[in-house]
Amino acid sequence: MDLMRPSSLEQAQKMVQRYADAEPEALKRDFHNSLCAAYRPEEVREQLAQCGLETLQLEVVSDRHLIVWGPLPN
């Protein structure tokens, strides 16, 4: 499971306010930077395909998380 990049900087800021508003500024900044540095689902799917890992599944499990799971190829 990992963070998923939001569609805009504005959306990233809204997520920081929603999930980390009471945290110290340093943690808010780190969360924002992590969101902005994360991959989008389509980028992860492309990376999996390039590595021959099409047996793995990708699911978006929240507004900010995705998970990759499944059997590895033999």
Backbone as JSON Lines, residues from 0, in Angstrom:
{"i":0,"aa":"M","n":[0.85,-1.18,0.0],"ca":[0.0,0.0,0.0],"c":[0.89,1.23,0.0]}
{"i":1,"aa":"D","n":[0.44,2.24,-0.72],"ca":[1.22,3.46,-0.8],"c":[0.28,4.64,-1.05]}
{"i":2,"aa":"L","n":[0.83,5.82,-0.89],"ca":[0.07,7.02,-1.22],"c":[-0.12,7.12,-2.73]}
{"i":3,"aa":"M","n":[-1.14,7.85,-3.12],"ca":[-1.48,8.07,-4.52],"c":[-1.49,9.57,-4.74]}
{"i":4,"aa":"R","n":[-0.87,10.02,-5.83],"ca":[-0.79,11.45,-6.11],"c":[-2.16,12.0,-6.47]}
{"i":5,"aa":"P","n":[-2.58,13.07,-5.82],"ca":[-3.85,13.72,-6.16],"c":[-3.77,14.37,-7.55]}
{"i":6,"aa":"S","n":[-4.91,14.73,-8.06],"ca":[-4.98,15.29,-9.42],"c":[-4.5,16.74,-9.49]}
{"i":7,"aa":"S","n":[-4.37,17.43,-8.35],"ca":[-3.93,18.83,-8.38],"c":[-3.27,19.19,-7.05]}
{"i":8,"aa":"L","n":[-2.53,20.29,-7.08],"ca":[-1.94,20.8,-5.84],"c":[-3.02,21.25,-4.86]}
{"i":9,"aa":"E","n":[-4.11,21.79,-5.39],"ca":[-5.23,22.2,-4.54],"c":[-5.82,21.0,-3.81]}
{"i":10,"aa":"Q","n":[-5.98,19.89,-4.52],"ca":[-6.51,18.69,-3.88],"c":[-5.54,18.16,-2.82]}
{"i":11,"aa":"A","n":[-4.25,18.23,-3.09],"ca":[-3.25,17.81,-2.1],"c":[-3.36,18.65,-0.84]}
{"i":12,"aa":"Q","n":[-3.52,19.96,-1.0],"ca":[-3.65,20.84,0.15],"c":[-4.92,20.53,0.94]}
{"i":13,"aa":"K","n":[-6.0,20.22,0.26],"ca":[-7.25,19.86,0.95],"c":[-7.07,18.57,1.75]}
{"i":14,"aa":"M","n":[-6.31,17.63,1.21],"ca":[-6.05,16.38,1.94],"c":[-5.21,16.64,3.19]}
{"i":15,"aa":"V","n":[-4.24,17.51,3.06],"ca":[-3.42,17.87,4.23],"c":[-4.32,18.49,5.29]}
{"i":16,"aa":"Q","n":[-5.2,19.38,4.9],"ca":[-6.12,20.0,5.88],"c":[-7.04,18.95,6.49]}
{"i":17,"aa":"R","n":[-7.53,18.02,5.69],"ca":[-8.47,17.01,6.18],"c":[-7.81,16.03,7.13]}
{"i":18,"aa":"Y","n":[-6.61,15.56,6.79],"ca":[-6.01,14.45,7.53],"c":[-4.88,14.86,8.48]}
{"i":19,"aa":"A","n":[-4.35,16.06,8.35],"ca":[-3.19,16.42,9.18],"c":[-3.28,17.83,9.74]}
{"i":20,"aa":"D","n":[-4.45,18.41,9.76],"ca":[-4.6,19.81,10.16],"c":[-4.07,20.1,11.56]}
{"i":21,"aa":"A","n":[-4.19,19.14,12.47],"ca":[-3.76,19.37,13.85],"c":[-2.3,19.03,14.08]}
{"i":22,"aa":"E","n":[-1.61,18.59,13.04],"ca":[-0.21,18.17,13.18],"c":[0.73,19.37,13.06]}
{"i":23,"aa":"P","n":[1.97,19.21,13.55],"ca":[2.96,20.28,13.4],"c":[3.22,20.59,11.91]}
{"i":24,"aa":"E","n":[3.65,21.8,11.64],"ca":[3.88,22.25,10.27],"c":[4.83,21.33,9.5]}
{"i":25,"aa":"A","n":[5.86,20.84,10.18],"ca":[6.83,19.96,9.51],"c":[6.15,18.68,9.0]}
{"i":26,"aa":"L","n":[5.24,18.12,9.78],"ca":[4.54,16.91,9.35],"c":[3.55,17.22,8.23]}
{"i":27,"aa":"K","n":[2.89,18.36,8.3],"ca":[1.99,18.76,7.21],"c":[2.78,18.91,5.91]}
{"i":28,"aa":"R","n":[3.92,19.55,6.0],"ca":[4.77,19.75,4.81],"c":[5.23,18.4,4.25]}
{"i":29,"aa":"D","n":[5.65,17.5,5.12],"ca":[6.1,16.18,4.67],"c":[4.96,15.4,4.01]}
{"i":30,"aa":"F","n":[3.78,15.46,4.59],"ca":[2.62,14.77,4.02],"c":[2.3,15.34,2.64]}
{"i":31,"aa":"H","n":[2.29,16.68,2.54],"ca":[2.02,17.33,1.25],"c":[3.05,16.92,0.21]}
{"i":32,"aa":"N","n":[4.32,16.96,0.59],"ca":[5.38,16.57,-0.33],"c":[5.27,15.1,-0.74]}
{"i":33,"aa":"S","n":[4.91,14.24,0.2],"ca":[4.73,12.82,-0.11],"c":[3.58,12.6,-1.08]}
{"i":34,"aa":"L","n":[2.48,13.31,-0.86],"ca":[1.35,13.2,-1.79],"c":[1.77,13.63,-3.19]}
{"i":35,"aa":"C","n":[2.49,14.74,-3.28],"ca":[2.88,15.28,-4.59],"c":[3.92,14.41,-5.29]}
{"i":36,"aa":"A","n":[4.69,13.64,-4.52],"ca":[5.72,12.79,-5.1],"c":[5.22,11.38,-5.43]}
{"i":37,"aa":"A","n":[4.03,11.04,-4.98],"ca":[3.49,9.7,-5.19],"c":[3.14,9.48,-6.66]}
{"i":38,"aa":"Y","n":[2.98,8.2,-7.02],"ca":[2.56,7.85,-8.38],"c":[1.04,7.8,-8.47]}
{"i":39,"aa":"R","n":[0.54,7.98,-9.65],"ca":[-0.88,7.78,-9.93],"c":[-1.09,6.33,-10.35]}
{"i":40,"aa":"P","n":[-2.31,5.8,-10.19],"ca":[-2.55,4.39,-10.52],"c":[-2.1,4.01,-11.94]}
{"i":41,"aa":"E","n":[-2.37,4.86,-12.92],"ca":[-1.99,4.51,-14.29],"c":[-0.47,4.42,-14.45]}
{"i":42,"aa":"E","n":[0.27,5.2,-13.68],"ca":[1.73,5.12,-13.73],"c":[2.22,3.81,-13.12]}
{"i":43,"aa":"V","n":[1.59,3.39,-12.02],"ca":[1.98,2.13,-11.39],"c":[1.64,0.96,-12.31]}
{"i":44,"aa":"R","n":[0.47,0.99,-12.93],"ca":[0.11,-0.09,-13.87],"c":[1.13,-0.2,-15.0]}
{"i":45,"aa":"E","n":[1.56,0.93,-15.53],"ca":[2.56,0.94,-16.59],"c":[3.89,0.35,-16.09]}
{"i":46,"aa":"Q","n":[4.29,0.7,-14.88],"ca":[5.53,0.17,-14.32],"c":[5.43,-1.34,-14.13]}
{"i":47,"aa":"L","n":[4.29,-1.83,-13.65],"ca":[4.1,-3.27,-13.47],"c":[4.2,-3.99,-14.81]}
{"i":48,"aa":"A","n":[3.57,-3.44,-15.83],"ca":[3.61,-4.06,-17.16],"c":[5.04,-4.08,-17.7]}
{"i":49,"aa":"Q","n":[5.78,-3.0,-17.52],"ca":[7.16,-2.94,-18.02],"c":[8.06,-3.96,-17.33]}
{"i":50,"aa":"C","n":[7.7,-4.33,-16.11],"ca":[8.49,-5.3,-15.34],"c":[7.97,-6.73,-15.48]}
{"i":51,"aa":"G","n":[6.94,-6.93,-16.3],"ca":[6.38,-8.26,-16.47],"c":[5.59,-8.75,-15.28]}
{"i":52,"aa":"L","n":[5.01,-7.82,-14.54],"ca":[4.25,-8.18,-13.33],"c":[2.75,-8.0,-13.52]}
{"i":53,"aa":"E","n":[2.26,-8.4,-14.69],"ca":[0.83,-8.25,-14.98],"c":[-0.06,-9.12,-14.11]}
{"i":54,"aa":"T","n":[0.53,-10.09,-13.39],"ca":[-0.27,-10.93,-12.49],"c":[-0.69,-10.18,-11.24]}
{"i":55,"aa":"L","n":[-0.05,-9.05,-10.96],"ca":[-0.41,-8.27,-9.78],"c":[-1.6,-7.37,-10.08]}
{"i":56,"aa":"Q","n":[-2.41,-7.16,-9.08],"ca":[-3.59,-6.32,-9.18],"c":[-3.33,-4.99,-8.5]}
{"i":57,"aa":"L","n":[-3.93,-3.94,-9.0],"ca":[-3.85,-2.62,-8.39],"c":[-5.26,-2.19,-8.04]}
{"i":58,"aa":"E","n":[-5.44,-1.75,-6.8],"ca":[-6.73,-1.23,-6.35],"c":[-6.54,0.11,-5.67]}
{"i":59,"aa":"V","n":[-7.41,1.03,-5.96],"ca":[-7.48,2.29,-5.22],"c":[-8.37,2.0,-4.02]}
{"i":60,"aa":"V","n":[-7.84,2.17,-2.8],"ca":[-8.57,1.76,-1.6],"c":[-9.02,2.93,-0.73]}
{"i":61,"aa":"S","n":[-8.61,4.15,-1.07],"ca":[-9.1,5.33,-0.37],"c":[-8.85,6.53,-1.27]}
{"i":62,"aa":"D","n":[-9.16,7.69,-0.79],"ca":[-8.91,8.89,-1.6],"c":[-7.44,9.23,-1.7]}
{"i":63,"aa":"R","n":[-6.59,8.51,-0.97],"ca":[-5.17,8.81,-0.97],"c":[-4.27,7.57,-1.0]}
{"i":64,"aa":"H","n":[-4.84,6.37,-1.05],"ca":[-4.04,5.14,-1.03],"c":[-4.39,4.22,-2.19]}
{"i":65,"aa":"L","n":[-3.35,3.52,-2.65],"ca":[-3.55,2.41,-3.58],"c":[-2.79,1.22,-3.03]}
{"i":66,"aa":"I","n":[-3.19,0.03,-3.48],"ca":[-2.53,-1.19,-3.05],"c":[-2.26,-2.05,-4.27]}
{"i":67,"aa":"V","n":[-1.11,-2.7,-4.28],"ca":[-0.75,-3.66,-5.31],"c":[-0.63,-5.0,-4.61]}
{"i":68,"aa":"W","n":[-1.28,-6.02,-5.19],"ca":[-1.29,-7.32,-4.53],"c":[-1.46,-8.42,-5.56]}
{"i":69,"aa":"G","n":[-1.19,-9.63,-5.15],"ca":[-1.41,-10.8,-5.99],"c":[-0.18,-11.67,-6.09]}
{"i":70,"aa":"P","n":[-0.31,-12.75,-6.85],"ca":[0.82,-13.68,-7.0],"c":[1.86,-13.13,-7.96]}
{"i":71,"aa":"L","n":[3.1,-13.4,-7.63],"ca":[4.2,-13.04,-8.53],"c":[4.29,-14.11,-9.62]}
{"i":72,"aa":"P","n":[4.71,-13.71,-10.82],"ca":[4.87,-14.71,-11.87],"c":[5.98,-15.69,-11.52]}
{"i":73,"aa":"N","n":[5.86,-16.89,-12.04],"ca":[6.9,-17.93,-11.76],"c":[8.15,-17.68,-12.51]}
